[in-house]
Amino acid sequence: MAEIELSVLNRQCLDRRIAHKEVLKQEIAAWEKCRNELLCKVDWQFTTEDARIKLKRLYPSISS
């Protein structure tokens, strides 16, 4: 989800050169405030079962 938000930030806010660090901070703060006010959400479609299949080595099976 963090990667998705960073991608949105890059497309919506950082799509141009910003010369000064303080201006960058202000731009990001304004973007973040707007995103929070709009209650933006991620439509997460990668289920636990999908993860178990695609990332099998990270989800070891426990035999009972």
KEMISE-691354 format. One record per residue: residue number from 1; residue in three letters; chain; x negated, y negated, z negated of N, C-alpha, C, O in turn. Coordinates in Angstrom, 2 decimals. Each point is the difference from the previous one (the first is absolute). Example, Ala and Ser with C-alpha at 12.3 -4.5 7.8 and 13.67 -1.06 7.14 Angstrom:
BEGIN
(pt 1; "ALA"; "A"; (-13.19; 5.69; -7.80); (0.89; -1.19; 0.00); (-0.90; -1.20; 0.00); (-1.04; 0.02; -0.66));
(pt 2; "SER"; "A"; (1.39; -1.07; 1.38); (-0.82; -1.19; -0.06); (0.77; -1.09; -0.73); (-0.51; -1.11; -0.17));
***
This chain:
BEGIN
(pt 1; "MET"; "A"; (-0.82; 1.19; 0.00); (0.82; -1.19; 0.00); (-0.87; -1.26; 0.00); (0.34; -1.01; 0.62));
(pt 2; "ALA"; "A"; (-1.45; 1.09; -1.32); (-0.89; -1.16; -0.03); (-0.52; -0.32; 1.39); (-0.09; -1.17; 0.37));
(pt 3; "GLU"; "A"; (-0.23; 2.19; 0.40); (-0.49; -0.22; 1.36); (1.07; -0.65; 0.87); (-0.31; -0.83; 0.86));
(pt 4; "ILE"; "A"; (1.55; 1.21; -1.07); (1.12; -0.59; 0.76); (0.11; -1.48; -0.34); (0.12; -0.84; 0.90));
(pt 5; "GLU"; "A"; (-0.15; 0.51; -2.17); (0.10; -1.41; -0.41); (-1.19; -0.82; 0.50); (0.17; -1.15; 0.42));
(pt 6; "LEU"; "A"; (-1.35; 1.73; -0.47); (-1.17; -0.73; 0.52); (0.13; -0.24; 1.50); (-0.41; -1.05; 0.49));
(pt 7; "SER"; "A"; (0.98; 2.00; 0.23); (0.23; -0.17; 1.43); (1.00; -1.13; 0.26); (-0.19; -0.82; 0.90));
(pt 8; "VAL"; "A"; (1.27; 0.79; -1.70); (0.99; -1.08; 0.14); (-0.63; -1.35; -0.34); (0.22; -0.98; 0.71));
(pt 9; "LEU"; "A"; (-0.99; 0.94; -1.79); (-0.70; -1.23; -0.38); (-0.89; -0.48; 1.15); (-0.01; -1.18; 0.32));
(pt 10; "ASN"; "A"; (-0.72; 2.09; 0.28); (-0.89; -0.35; 1.10); (0.77; -0.56; 1.19); (-0.41; -1.00; 0.59));
(pt 11; "ARG"; "A"; (1.52; 1.63; -0.25); (0.79; -0.46; 1.16); (0.75; -1.30; -0.26); (0.09; -0.85; 0.88));
(pt 12; "GLN"; "A"; (0.44; 0.69; -2.08); (0.85; -1.15; -0.29); (-0.73; -1.21; -0.57); (0.48; -1.13; 0.12));
(pt 13; "CYS"; "A"; (-1.63; 1.35; -0.71); (-0.64; -1.11; -0.72); (-1.44; -0.24; 0.44); (-0.46; -1.14; 0.03));
(pt 14; "LEU"; "A"; (-0.25; 2.20; 0.29); (-1.42; -0.14; 0.27); (-0.33; 0.14; 1.49); (-1.10; 0.44; 0.35));
(pt 15; "ASP"; "A"; (2.02; -0.79; 0.50); (-0.17; 0.16; 1.44); (-0.74; -1.18; 0.65); (0.04; -0.18; 1.21));
(pt 16; "ARG"; "A"; (-0.71; -0.59; -2.04); (-0.75; -1.16; 0.50); (-1.19; -0.24; -0.93); (-0.07; 0.56; -1.10));
(pt 17; "ARG"; "A"; (-0.83; -1.39; 1.54); (-1.17; -0.32; -0.82); (0.41; -1.00; -1.08); (0.63; -1.02; 0.29));
(pt 18; "ILE"; "A"; (-1.01; 1.32; -1.52); (0.26; -0.90; -1.11); (-1.37; -0.38; -0.56); (-0.72; 0.84; -0.53));
(pt 19; "ALA"; "A"; (0.39; -2.11; 0.65); (-1.37; -0.46; -0.26); (-0.37; -0.09; -1.47); (-1.18; 0.10; -0.35));
(pt 20; "HIS"; "A"; (2.16; -0.30; -0.52); (-0.32; -0.26; -1.40); (0.64; 1.03; -0.92); (1.15; 0.40; 0.19));
(pt 21; "LYS"; "A"; (-1.91; 0.03; -1.18); (0.45; 1.03; -0.93); (1.28; -0.43; -0.73); (0.91; 0.81; -0.19));
(pt 22; "GLU"; "A"; (-0.84; -2.06; -0.22); (1.19; -0.48; -0.74); (1.25; 0.03; 0.89); (1.08; 0.34; -0.47));
(pt 23; "VAL"; "A"; (-1.24; -0.70; 1.73); (1.14; 0.05; 0.93); (0.44; 1.45; 0.18); (1.20; 0.28; 0.04));
(pt 24; "LEU"; "A"; (-2.15; 0.63; 0.06); (0.31; 1.43; 0.12); (0.80; 0.47; -1.21); (1.00; 0.70; 0.15));
(pt 25; "LYS"; "A"; (-1.44; -1.07; -1.35); (0.71; 0.38; -1.21); (1.43; -0.54; 0.00); (0.94; 0.71; -0.37));
(pt 26; "GLN"; "A"; (-0.77; -1.96; 0.80); (1.34; -0.60; 0.05); (0.89; 0.71; 1.01); (1.17; 0.26; -0.27));
(pt 27; "GLU"; "A"; (-1.73; 0.05; 1.44); (0.76; 0.68; 1.05); (0.47; 1.38; -0.48); (1.15; 0.38; 0.20));
(pt 28; "ILE"; "A"; (-2.06; 0.36; -0.83); (0.34; 1.34; -0.48); (1.03; -0.07; -1.12); (0.92; 0.81; -0.05));
(pt 29; "ALA"; "A"; (-1.07; -1.77; -0.85); (0.96; -0.17; -1.09); (1.39; -0.32; 0.54); (1.00; 0.53; -0.49));
(pt 30; "ALA"; "A"; (-0.92; -1.39; 1.49); (1.29; -0.36; 0.61); (0.61; 1.21; 0.70); (1.20; 0.24; -0.11));
(pt 31; "TRP"; "A"; (-2.01; 0.52; 0.82); (0.47; 1.21; 0.69); (0.51; 1.01; -1.03); (1.07; 0.58; 0.18));
(pt 32; "GLU"; "A"; (-1.83; -0.38; -1.25); (0.38; 0.95; -1.04); (1.32; -0.41; -0.66); (0.86; 0.85; -0.23));
(pt 33; "LYS"; "A"; (-0.71; -2.12; -0.07); (1.23; -0.51; -0.61); (1.20; 0.26; 0.90); (1.06; 0.43; -0.47));
(pt 34; "CYS"; "A"; (-1.23; -0.68; 1.75); (1.08; 0.23; 0.96); (0.36; 1.49; 0.07); (1.17; 0.36; -0.02));
(pt 35; "ARG"; "A"; (-2.19; 0.50; 0.11); (0.24; 1.46; 0.05); (0.75; 0.46; -1.24); (0.93; 0.81; 0.09));
(pt 36; "ASN"; "A"; (-1.33; -1.32; -1.26); (0.66; 0.39; -1.24); (1.44; -0.50; -0.07); (0.88; 0.72; -0.46));
(pt 37; "GLU"; "A"; (-0.65; -1.95; 0.90); (1.36; -0.56; -0.01); (0.93; 0.77; 0.94); (1.19; 0.15; -0.29));
(pt 38; "LEU"; "A"; (-1.74; 0.31; 1.40); (0.81; 0.78; 0.96); (0.19; 1.45; -0.44); (0.71; 0.77; 0.65));
(pt 39; "LEU"; "A"; (-1.36; -0.39; -1.75); (0.05; 1.37; -0.52); (-0.37; 1.02; 1.08); (0.67; 1.01; 0.18));
(pt 40; "CYS"; "A"; (-1.74; -1.31; 0.54); (-0.46; 0.87; 1.07); (-0.37; 1.37; -0.56); (-0.64; 0.12; -1.05));
(pt 41; "LYS"; "A"; (1.05; 0.92; 1.77); (-0.26; 1.36; -0.44); (-0.61; 0.80; 1.14); (0.10; -0.38; 1.17));
(pt 42; "VAL"; "A"; (-0.74; 1.47; -1.53); (-0.57; 0.91; 0.98); (0.95; 1.18; 0.13); (0.39; 0.59; -1.01));
(pt 43; "ASP"; "A"; (-0.02; -0.24; 2.22); (0.84; 1.17; 0.25); (-0.91; 1.21; 0.08); (-0.45; 0.39; 1.09));
(pt 44; "TRP"; "A"; (0.18; 0.21; -2.23); (-0.95; 1.09; -0.11); (0.66; 1.29; 0.49); (0.97; 0.46; -0.60));
(pt 45; "GLN"; "A"; (-1.49; 0.14; 1.68); (0.59; 1.19; 0.58); (-0.88; 1.23; -0.13); (0.38; 1.08; 0.46));
(pt 46; "PHE"; "A"; (-1.53; -1.22; -1.07); (-0.93; 1.12; -0.17); (0.35; 0.67; -1.32); (-0.34; -0.51; -1.07));
(pt 47; "THR"; "A"; (1.01; 1.66; 1.14); (0.48; 0.67; -1.21); (-1.11; 0.82; -0.65); (-1.05; 0.24; 0.59));
(pt 48; "THR"; "A"; (1.31; 0.19; -1.80); (-0.94; 0.86; -0.70); (-0.22; 1.30; 0.77); (-1.12; 0.49; 0.09));
(pt 49; "GLU"; "A"; (2.18; 0.04; 0.47); (-0.13; 1.24; 0.78); (-0.87; -0.22; 1.24); (-0.82; 0.86; 0.33));
(pt 50; "ASP"; "A"; (0.99; -2.00; 0.34); (-0.87; -0.33; 1.14); (-1.45; -0.09; -0.45); (-0.91; 0.47; 0.68));
(pt 51; "ALA"; "A"; (0.70; -1.08; -1.83); (-1.36; -0.14; -0.53); (-0.61; 1.36; -0.29); (-1.18; 0.23; 0.28));
(pt 52; "ARG"; "A"; (1.97; 0.67; -0.84); (-0.51; 1.34; -0.30); (-0.43; 0.73; 1.26); (-0.94; 0.78; -0.03));
(pt 53; "ILE"; "A"; (1.63; -1.04; 1.14); (-0.36; 0.64; 1.27); (-1.23; -0.67; 0.60); (-0.97; 0.68; 0.35));
(pt 54; "LYS"; "A"; (1.01; -2.00; -0.22); (-1.08; -0.72; 0.69); (-1.27; -0.12; -0.84); (-1.10; -0.07; 0.55));
(pt 55; "LEU"; "A"; (1.24; 0.04; -1.85); (-1.15; -0.19; -0.88); (-0.18; 1.23; -0.90); (-0.25; -0.12; -1.20));
(pt 56; "LYS"; "A"; (0.38; 1.28; 1.80); (0.00; 1.25; -0.76); (-1.19; 0.13; -0.95); (0.15; 0.46; -1.13));
(pt 57; "ARG"; "A"; (-1.33; -0.87; 1.58); (-1.19; 0.15; -0.84); (0.04; -0.90; -1.23); (-0.70; 0.26; -0.98));
(pt 58; "LEU"; "A"; (1.51; -1.33; 1.01); (0.12; -0.90; -1.14); (1.11; 0.42; -0.96); (0.08; -0.51; -1.12));
(pt 59; "TYR"; "A"; (0.78; 1.43; 1.56); (1.11; 0.49; -0.81); (-0.16; 1.50; -0.20); (0.67; 0.79; 0.66));
(pt 60; "PRO"; "A"; (-1.54; -0.40; -1.57); (-0.19; 1.44; -0.20); (1.26; 0.66; -0.55); (0.70; -0.59; -0.83));
(pt 61; "SER"; "A"; (-0.42; 1.79; 1.29); (1.17; 0.71; -0.50); (-0.36; 0.69; -1.31); (-1.12; 0.50; -0.16));
(pt 62; "ILE"; "A"; (2.05; -0.48; -0.75); (-0.21; 0.63; -1.31); (0.86; 1.25; -0.02); (1.22; -0.07; 0.07));
(pt 63; "SER"; "A"; (-1.87; 1.22; -0.17); (0.72; 1.27; -0.05); (0.43; 0.29; -1.42); (-0.74; -0.23; -0.95));
(pt 64; "SER"; "A"; (1.97; 0.75; 0.82); (0.46; 0.32; -1.35); (-0.05; 1.48; -0.26); (0.35; 0.45; -1.09));
***
